[in-house]
Structure formats: structure tokens, C-alpha cells
């Protein structure tokens, strides 16, 4: 099915079904990365996280391409913001439209983002990600562009060893948190030992409580 042929109808229905109080028009004056922007609203700055997608972090492949793509679409332009919710960092999670184009949709079509299935069940976004994969668009052009072959990440001794420690200790995973991007990675992730991954976190709950967010690639 050609999803793009029904997109205008879908967007029209979506916009008409949202309360006007959750829609406003502002100017995008800064693009921090592929899925995070700053928008002006009544003279104030609002940080907005694009809803439904996740773009590569700045220390990951295609991060710069995703940022440039978003900048080309909306930087300096008047945009329509449809507010959804607030995330754990206080940012507004929203769908952004510019010149009649949904930025979340455009990033997925370009293969520069993934559908954030954990927090979003939008069938259209899911279909667009699968279509980009099938067509090998953007970061899906080759598997090695996303998951390059690297040396295996060493497994911490307390995880690999099954002969010592208290019951259940062998199942414990130590995550590494990037103190710069505030993203944490599982031991299997290629970014586990990145330059700024110096914070050890003994559980997913500890990582979230410390203000880190899951890596978009390994999804710990």
C-alpha cells in the first residue's frame, strides 16, 4: 500500500480531533538534534521533543544527517505544534508541522529515525519505518551502517561469572551512562564503552532515576 496517498486525509482527521488548546503556532529558532528543537511561544522558549520517533544520538552514525534534515525542514520557519504530553525531562512531546509536512513522518521516510514503539503505537509511523527498511533508505541503506562490526564488548566479570556472589547477582547487568548525552547503554551495545560512557548504573531503574534515557539502538 502507498501510505503517502492517504496521508493528507489522515492528517486532516488528526488535526480536527485535537482540542485547539493543545495546538499553537510558533517559530523554530533552534534545532538541537534530529528530534529535539526549540520553538518560540508568546515570547518564551519551549523545548520540544518530536513525538513518535527517535533519531540517532550525536555520538552515533547518522546523527548529523538527521539534525541537518530537520534543520532544512523547519529551522527559522513558522511551525504548527500539536502538544501531546511532557516527558521526564520536562520537554513538550509534540508533533510538528511545517509547510503541511509532519516532521516525524518525513524523518522516517528519509530513514533518519526509528519509530519509538515503546511510547507510541501510531500505525502510520510503524508502516513508514518498515517501508524505509525495505527500501534501504538513509541509515537502513546497509546493516553495517547501523550495526558496524566491532570487537565484542567485554562482559563484566560479575555478570560472566556464575560461581561467586549472592543468589541472583550473576543476572545483574551494569549499564554505562554517557555523561555528555545522558544516554545509557547495555553491555551488548557498540556504544557501551564510548568516550563519555563513564557512569556505571546497576539497573535500568537506577539509570532512569539518575536522569539518563535509553539508547535508541540497543534499547536497554
N, C-alpha and C positions, 0 to 999 in steps of 0.2 A: 504493500500500500504506500502511496505517496502521501506522507504525513503533512507535507508542506501545503498541499492543496486544501486541506481542511483547517489549517492554522488560523486564517482570518476569522472564520466562524467561531472557532474555539476561544480565541482571544476576546471577541466581542461578547460572547456569553459570560466569560470570566469577569470582564470589567463591569458588566451590568449587574452581576450578582454580588459585588462587593460594596459595602457601605461607603458612602462618599467621604466619611470622616477618616477613613484609612487610606485615602488617595490624596496625594498632593503633587504639585509641580515645583521643581527646584532646578538649580543649575549644578551640574557635576563639575567641580573645580579641582578634583584630585583623584587619581587612580593609584591606589597603594599596591594592588596586585590584581591578578585576573578576576577575582571575585570579591574584592573589597574596595569601596570608593567613598569619597566624601561629597556630600550634597548640601547645598545651602537651603535653609528653610526659615523664612521670616527673619533673615539676618543672622541666623545661628547655623553652626556646622553640625551636620548629622552624619555619623559614620554608618554606612550601610553594607551589609553582607548579602550578596546575591543569593536568593532563595533557590533551593533545589539542586545546586551544583557545587562542585569542589574543584578548584584549579590547583595545579602544582604549586608547591611552596617555592620560595625564592632560591633555595639551595637544591632544587630538583630540576630535572630536564623539562623543557618547555615552559618554565615559569615566566621567562622574559617574553616569550612569544604570546602567552596568554595575557600578560599585562599590556603588551603593545596592541593586541587585538581589541581589548576592552577600551583602551585609550582612544584608538581610532574610531570606535563606535560612539563614544559618549563624552570624551573629555572636552570641557568647555561648552557643552550643549545643555539645552533645557531638556530635562527628563521627567517622565511621569513615574512616581514612586507608589507602589501598592504595598503598604505595610502588612506584614504577616504576624511577626512576633519579635520579642527580644531574645538574644542569645545569652549564654552565660557570661559574656564579656560586656554586656550592656549595649551591644550594637543592635541596630534595627535590621531584622531579616526581611528582605523585600524583593519583589520582582520589579525590575527596572525596564522602562520602555523609552526608546528614543527613535524618532522618525518612524514610529509604528512598528519597531522591531524589539522583541523581547531579548534582552542581553543574555539571559540564561540559555535560551533556545539557540541563539547564534553561536555561543561558545561551544555548545555540544555539537552543533552542526559542523563546526570547524575542527572538531576533535581536539579541543584545548581545555576540556574539563570533563569530569565524570559526574554521573547522576548521583546525588547524595542520598542513596536509598535508605540510609539509616534514619534520616529525618524527613524524607519526602517520598510520597507514593504516586507522584504525577505520572500517569501512563505515557503521556507525550514525551516527557523528558527521558523516561526509560527507553522508549522506542527510538528516540534520536541518538542516544548513546549507542545502542545496538547497531543502528544504521551506519554511524561513523566507524564503528569497529569493523563492520562487514566491508565497508568501502576503503578501509585503511587510510582514514583521513587524519591529518595532524599527527598527534602523538601515537595514534594507532597504526601509523604507516609501517612500522615493524615492531615486533615484540621486543627486540633488543633496545629500541629507543625508550621503552618504558622500564624494562627489566634487564638492564645490561648484565652480561656475565661477569661476575666478580668473585673474588675469593670468598669462600664461605665465612660467615660471621662466627667467630668463636663463641661457643655456648658457655656461659658462666659455670664454673666448677660446681657451684651449689645446685645448679639445675641438672648438669650432666651426671653427677654422681648420685647413685641410688643407695649408697651404703652408709651414709652418715647423716646426722641431723635428726630433728624431731619428726614425728609422723606428719606427712603432708608437705614437708619442706622441699622435697625433691620436685614438687609440682610448681614451686614458686618461680615466677618469671620476673626478672629485673628489666624494666624498661629504661631506655635512655631518653632524657629530655633535652631538646635543643634550647639552650638558654637565650638564644637570639630570636628564633622564630616562634618559640613557645609551643613547639610540636613535639610529641613523644613517639618513640618507635619501638617495635617489638624486636627481639633478638634476631628474627629471621629477615628483618628489613635491611636493604642495602645501605640505608642511611643511619643504621644503628650506631656506628662509630664515626659519625661525621665530625667535622672540626669543632662545632659548638655543642655536641651531644655529651655534655659533661655531668649532667644531673641524673643520678640514679634514682629510680622510682620503683618501689617494690610491689606496686599493684596499680591496676587501671584507676581504681578509686583514688589512690594517693596522687596520681598524675593529674586527674581532673580537679581534685581539691586544691592542688598547687597552681592551678591556672594554665595547665598545658592542655592542648587539644590533640586528638588522634591524628596520626599521619594519614594522608589521603591515599597512599599507595598500599601500605601493609595493613591499614585499618585495625590497629591493635584493640 
